[in-house]
Amino acid sequence: MRVLLVEDDVMIGVLVQESLKDASYAVDWVKDGLSALASIRAQTYDLVLLDLGLPGKDGLEVLSDVRAQKNPVHILVLTARDAVESRVRALDAGADDYVLKPFAITELLARMRAVLRRNGGHTSSCLENGYIQLDLVMHAARVEGSDWIPLSAREFALLQALMLRPGAILSRADLEDRIYGWGEEVESNAVEYLIHALRRKLGQNQIRNVRGVGWMVSKQQ
């Protein structure tokens, strides 16, 4: 899952970026409002973490511009502005949620999961397609009631990308986009290696290859 972090405080930015990477997110980080808008135009993100007090262009302006463009990307505001009016303005401008600084990383990750779960129509912290269950908190998967199997960070990221869109075929480029952030070296045949590893853990038939197009997991009938 790919996240854009928009934060001008370097200390906070480093902490959040590393924590998100540890939680299996692909993270791009920019430090001003104009760069945020350019990034959102150039790249498809699953979620944007948006500070409000930004140089160049205020976070509320960024939020309003993104929504004016009819971009449905999920946006979670991170800010030290604790006045009720600021929260109301952000939510009315189209934010999905609002987290006050300072915050615990565990709370931020939970809020992110909640936003993605709510907007994806899911009611629990597990993604299911009728065959596979993927636990978004434990980073583990199981098939049809078997024991939970722990996944590596990139195994989890790839399987989550497929499970969020069961029945859809995702290309190699689509999957790499959900595994790697800016500046990270894309390893040769990484997608094939990860799918092979997941098939060994979950069964050969759980991830289907559509030759010349990509990979998919089945959608529950």
Order of alpha helices (4+ residues) and beta strands (2+ residues): beta-alpha-beta-alpha-beta-alpha-beta-alpha-beta-alpha-beta-beta-beta-beta-alpha-alpha-alpha-beta-beta
